[in-house]
Amino acid sequence: MAVELPKIRSAEDMVELVREYGFLPFFKGAVEGFSVEECCPRELWFSDTAEGPWEWKGPAVRTGECAYGKLYGGKAGFVSREWLPELCNWRRDGYDFDARYEDGLAATKDKNVYDAVAERGRVLSVDLKDELNYRRGGNKGFDTVITRLQSGTYIIISDFIYMRDKKGRPYGWGVAEYSTPETVFGYDSVTSAYAREPRESLKLMAEHLGAKLPGAGEREIMKLLKA
């Protein structure tokens, strides 16, 4: 059974929905009806006269109320500041990234990308690719690596930066700016659920979504949360 959410007509509506539900995929996925794509009127997606979901993502994450990235089955979406620690605890399975790498659970390519982002604090995708030789026939597989790091909650998209013409007017698609959740929200906040077993965090998130989305089945909710 599909869930029914309020319609989204602005960045403020989108942020409010993330706050209320804690989680919100950008594209339709495991839970029918539970996404920005399914809640926002089609005429706002590619309008020549009004901003829409593509333009709202940057303002939404800049509020500090939510994190954004490829968090749901390799697809993008939001998690609220309140529920981010539980998602991190579950997805990371008790590992900070360095510990995961030292235990042989992360690839060297992943470490190189993670370290570059963590050291820079915030870095545009184009600059990150240049720094690590992904744009000129060198390294391959950047999208796979960055998606894996986002799914694991080690990296998020902290903003979208628009290129500007000679008159200072923005144009084209926003360029993703990467960061770590710890840089954006603070280490203590992001790791505040570490005292719990990861599966306890999963249980808390599933129970929360089950209560908020009575039309969704347990299987669909678990699929959403398991990435």
Secondary structure, DSSP 4 states (H G I P E B T S, - for coil): ---------SHHHHHHHHHHHSEEESS--SSTT-SHHHHS-GGGTS-SSS--HHHHHHHHHHTTSEEEEEEETTEEEEEETTTHHHHHHHHHTT--HHHHHHTT-S-HHHHHHHHHHHHHSEEEHHHHHHHTT-SSSSS--HHHHHHHHHHTTS-EEEEEEEEE-TTS-EEEEEEEEEE-HHHHH-HHHHTTTTTS-HHHHHHHHHHHHHHH-TTS-HHHHHHHHT-
